[in-house]
Amino acid sequence: MKLVGIGDLFIPARYIEKGFAPLREKGHELYTLDWPLESFQALQAINLDIEQHGCEAVPAPECAFEACRDAEVIITQFCPVNSALIEACPGLRAVGVLRGGTENVNAEALKARGIELFNSPGRNAESVADFTVGMLICETRNIARGFLGLKTGKWIREYPNSGAIPDLCGHTLGLIGCGAIGQKVARKLSGFDMRVLGFDPYANAEACAAVGIEIVELETLLRQSDYVSVHARLTAENRGMLGKDEFAIMKDGAYLVNTSRAGLIDENALCEALASGKLAGAALDVFEHEPPAPDDPLLSLPNVTLTPHMAGGSNDAFFNTPRLLLGRMEGWFDAHT
């Protein structure tokens, strides 16, 4: 069976080559190539376009058509596997995606032809969970603002939340999304003696209980949480799930962290809640427009910590993902050869 792996700037072809190398010992043909892109910014812009408008919004690169014509399996992270590429691959039997979501793949087109689709849930869960805890502490304790002050020659002792700077101990964390990442955040914060609430219609109640998450309705979570951290997958149903009404029922002085998807939050409503002091602060790694425009109101707010969509970007996460995906596909390969 011929497998074609399409690498990118985050997971290069050599990572796919190493992760799927055991297939060669079983007689499979493995060919990998890198998708030529100008920069990380260009790749992130493509990814955002696909996230917002679907996999058909971005054409597959010519190199993918050339490499995949006789492929039986395609492995990729961000490269669009849309209807045109699928139609160009008459022998295609499976597609494997090196990420938790499958936004860059036309799943309906695959289903229509009986082609299997695999993904890599939890592939960067440790990375995102670590980053989330860091963002939460950074925002509440003004770490980035203090650092920036010193770098610019200022010794800052007054911050937007001065007079109400919290500890984590004894407070309530609300997790919106209790899958692999949400559960790891709960486990990592267990040492901080926090109460943890969770909202997730698809939650595994037993797994959540094992890491100390109490599953509640969204309104209960928002009303009772001192810190709300977002880890849900973006769908048509939950886009903009946190807006003006939701911020209104949150605790005065609560904090919001989003290392998931920008589309889950109404950014205009969030800016209003931050500017009014309804929310004490927010830590955001994702934005509706990436990078944010110079006049984006988020950039002028004094009570935010902002990072350039980097929560899942640890080398360990990228290097180990092909091996993780192979583990999910091995049974299929054995059954179809």
C-alpha positions in Angstrom: 0.0 0.0 0.0 1.3 3.4 -0.9 1.2 6.1 1.8 2.0 9.8 1.0 2.8 12.1 3.9 2.5 15.9 3.3 4.6 17.8 5.8 4.4 21.5 6.7 6.4 24.0 8.7 5.1 22.7 12.0 5.3 18.9 11.3 7.9 18.5 8.5 8.0 15.5 6.3 10.9 14.0 8.2 8.7 13.7 11.3 6.1 11.8 9.3 8.8 9.7 7.8 10.1 8.7 11.2 6.7 8.2 12.8 5.4 5.9 10.0 8.7 4.1 9.3 7.4 0.9 10.9 5.1 0.4 8.0 8.1 -0.1 5.7 9.0 -3.2 7.6 5.5 -4.5 6.8 6.0 -4.0 3.1 4.2 -0.7 2.6 5.6 2.1 0.4 6.2 5.4 2.2 6.7 8.7 0.3 6.9 12.1 2.1 7.2 15.7 0.9 7.0 19.1 2.4 4.3 21.6 1.4 6.3 24.7 0.3 5.1 27.8 2.2 6.6 31.2 2.6 6.3 31.5 6.4 4.6 30.3 9.6 2.3 33.3 9.2 1.2 32.1 5.8 0.4 28.7 7.2 -1.5 30.1 10.1 -3.5 32.4 7.7 -4.4 29.3 5.6 -5.4 27.4 8.7 -7.6 30.3 10.0 -9.3 30.6 6.5 -10.1 26.8 6.6 -11.3 27.1 10.2 -13.7 29.9 9.3 -14.8 28.9 5.8 -14.2 25.2 5.4 -11.7 23.0 3.5 -13.0 24.0 0.1 -12.0 27.7 0.8 -8.3 26.9 0.2 -7.1 24.9 -2.9 -4.8 22.0 -2.3 -1.2 22.8 -3.4 0.0 21.5 -6.8 2.6 19.4 -5.1 -0.1 17.4 -3.4 -1.9 16.6 -6.7 1.4 15.4 -8.2 2.4 13.3 -5.2 -1.0 11.8 -4.3 -2.3 10.6 -7.7 -1.6 7.0 -6.9 -1.7 7.3 -3.1 -3.9 4.8 -1.2 -3.3 6.7 2.1 -2.7 10.4 2.6 -1.2 11.7 5.9 -1.2 15.5 6.5 -1.7 18.1 9.2 -2.9 21.3 7.6 -2.8 20.6 3.9 -6.4 20.8 2.5 -7.8 17.5 1.4 -10.7 18.9 -0.5 -13.0 17.5 -3.1 -10.6 18.3 -6.0 -7.7 16.4 -4.4 -9.9 13.5 -3.4 -11.3 13.2 -7.0 -7.7 13.2 -8.3 -6.8 10.2 -6.2 -8.8 7.2 -7.6 -7.1 4.6 -5.4 -7.5 6.5 -2.1 -8.6 4.3 0.8 -7.8 6.4 3.9 -6.8 9.8 5.1 -5.0 10.5 8.4 -4.9 13.9 9.9 -2.1 14.9 12.3 -4.4 17.0 14.5 -7.4 16.7 16.7 -9.8 18.3 14.3 -10.5 17.4 10.6 -11.5 20.9 9.4 -9.1 20.7 6.5 -10.6 17.5 5.1 -13.9 17.2 3.2 -15.3 14.4 5.3 -18.5 14.1 3.3 -16.6 13.5 0.1 -14.5 10.8 1.7 -17.7 9.2 3.2 -19.4 9.2 -0.2 -16.5 7.1 -1.6 -16.1 4.9 1.5 -12.7 6.3 2.3 -11.7 6.1 6.0 -10.8 9.2 8.0 -8.5 9.1 11.0 -7.5 12.0 13.3 -5.2 12.5 16.3 -7.3 13.5 19.3 -5.2 14.7 22.2 -2.1 15.0 20.1 -1.0 18.3 21.7 -3.2 18.0 24.8 -0.2 18.2 27.2 1.2 21.2 25.4 -2.0 23.2 25.4 -2.8 22.2 29.0 0.6 23.4 30.2 0.2 26.6 28.3 -3.3 27.2 29.7 -2.1 27.0 33.3 0.8 29.3 32.4 -1.6 31.8 30.8 -4.0 31.7 33.8 -1.2 32.5 36.3 0.4 35.0 34.0 -2.8 37.1 33.6 -4.0 37.0 37.2 -0.5 37.8 38.6 0.5 40.3 36.0 3.7 38.5 35.1 3.8 39.6 31.4 2.9 43.2 32.4 5.6 43.4 35.0 8.1 42.0 32.6 7.2 44.4 29.9 7.5 47.3 32.4 11.0 46.3 33.4 12.0 45.9 29.8 10.9 49.4 29.1 12.5 50.9 32.2 9.4 51.0 34.4 9.0 49.6 37.9 5.3 48.9 37.9 3.4 48.2 41.2 -0.1 49.2 40.1 -2.1 47.0 37.8 -5.7 46.8 36.6 -6.5 44.2 39.3 -4.5 45.8 42.1 -6.4 45.5 45.3 -8.0 42.2 44.2 -5.1 40.1 43.0 -6.2 36.5 43.6 -4.5 33.2 44.6 -5.8 30.1 42.8 -6.2 28.2 46.0 -9.8 28.2 47.2 -11.3 29.5 44.0 -13.4 27.9 41.3 -12.2 27.0 37.8 -14.8 26.4 35.1 -13.8 24.3 32.1 -15.8 24.7 28.9 -14.9 21.5 27.1 -13.8 18.5 29.1 -12.0 16.3 26.6 -8.4 15.4 26.7 -7.1 19.0 27.2 -9.8 20.0 29.7 -9.1 16.9 31.8 -5.3 17.5 31.7 -5.8 21.2 32.8 -7.9 19.9 35.7 -5.3 17.4 36.7 -2.5 19.9 36.5 -4.4 22.4 38.6 -5.4 19.8 41.2 -2.3 20.8 43.2 -3.6 24.3 43.5 -6.5 23.1 45.6 -9.2 24.5 43.3 -12.8 23.5 42.8 -13.2 22.5 39.2 -16.5 22.7 37.3 -17.0 21.5 33.7 -19.5 22.0 30.9 -19.4 19.6 28.0 -22.5 17.9 26.5 -20.3 15.0 25.3 -18.3 14.6 28.5 -17.2 11.2 29.8 -18.6 11.7 33.3 -16.4 8.9 34.8 -13.2 10.2 33.3 -14.1 13.8 34.4 -14.9 12.7 37.9 -11.5 10.9 38.1 -9.7 14.2 37.7 -12.0 16.2 40.0 -14.3 17.8 37.4 -17.9 18.3 38.5 -20.1 18.5 35.4 -22.7 21.2 35.4 -24.8 23.3 33.0 -23.1 26.2 31.3 -25.1 28.9 33.2 -24.1 27.3 36.5 -20.5 27.2 35.5 -20.5 30.9 34.4 -22.2 32.1 37.6 -19.9 30.2 40.0 -16.5 30.2 38.4 -13.8 32.7 39.3 -11.8 31.5 36.2 -13.3 30.2 33.0 -11.0 28.3 30.5 -12.3 27.4 27.1 -11.4 24.0 25.5 -14.3 23.2 23.3 -14.1 22.2 19.6 -15.6 24.9 17.3 -18.8 23.8 15.6 -21.6 25.6 13.7 -23.8 25.1 16.8 -21.4 26.6 19.4 -19.9 29.5 17.4 -20.1 32.6 19.6 -21.3 30.6 22.6 -19.7 33.2 24.9 -21.2 36.6 24.2 -22.8 39.6 25.9 -25.4 37.6 27.8 -22.9 35.0 29.0 -20.4 37.6 30.2 -23.3 39.4 32.0 -23.9 36.4 34.2 -20.3 35.7 35.0 -18.9 36.7 38.4 -17.8 40.3 38.7 -14.0 40.2 38.5 -13.8 36.8 36.8 -11.0 35.9 34.4 -11.3 34.2 31.0 -8.7 32.1 29.2 -9.0 30.9 25.6 -6.4 28.6 24.1 -9.0 26.8 21.9 -10.8 28.5 19.0 -11.5 32.3 18.7 -14.9 31.6 17.1 -16.2 30.3 20.4 -16.2 33.9 21.8 -17.8 37.1 20.6 -14.7 39.3 20.7 -16.6 42.6 20.7 -18.6 41.5 23.7 -15.5 40.4 25.4 -13.8 43.7 24.8 -16.8 45.5 26.4 -16.8 43.2 29.4 -13.0 43.9 29.9 -13.3 47.6 29.3 -16.1 48.0 31.8 -14.4 46.0 34.5 -17.0 43.3 34.5 -14.2 40.8 33.8 -10.9 41.4 35.6 -8.9 40.1 32.8 -8.5 37.7 29.9 -5.7 35.6 28.4 -6.0 34.8 24.7 -3.9 32.7 22.4 -6.4 32.8 19.5 -8.1 35.6 17.6 -10.9 36.1 15.0 -8.3 37.7 12.8 -4.7 36.5 13.0 -2.6 38.4 13.4 -4.9 41.1 15.0 -4.9 44.4 13.2 -2.9 47.2 14.8 -6.1 49.0 15.8 -7.8 45.9 17.3 -9.3 47.0 20.6 -7.9 43.9 22.3 -4.4 45.3 21.9 -5.2 48.5 23.7 -6.8 46.9 26.8 -4.7 47.0 29.9 -6.1 43.8 31.4 -5.3 41.2 28.8 -2.4 38.7 28.2 -2.1 37.9 24.4 0.0 35.4 22.6 0.3 34.5 18.9 -1.5 31.2 18.6 1.3 29.1 20.1 -0.4 27.0 22.8 -0.1 23.7 21.0 3.4 24.4 19.6 5.8 22.3 21.6 8.3 20.3 19.8 7.4 17.2 21.8 3.8 17.5 20.5 4.8 17.9 16.9 7.4 15.2 16.9 5.2 12.6 18.6 2.0 13.1 16.6 2.9 10.9 13.6 3.6 8.0 16.0 0.3 8.7 17.8 -1.6 8.6 14.5 0.1 5.4 13.3 -1.1 3.8 16.6 -4.7 4.7 15.7 -4.3 3.4 12.1 -2.3 0.2 12.6 -5.3 -2.0 13.0 -6.8 -0.6 9.8 -3.5 -1.2 7.9 -3.4 -4.8 9.2 -7.0 -5.4 8.2 -6.6 -4.0 4.7 -3.3 -5.6 3.6 
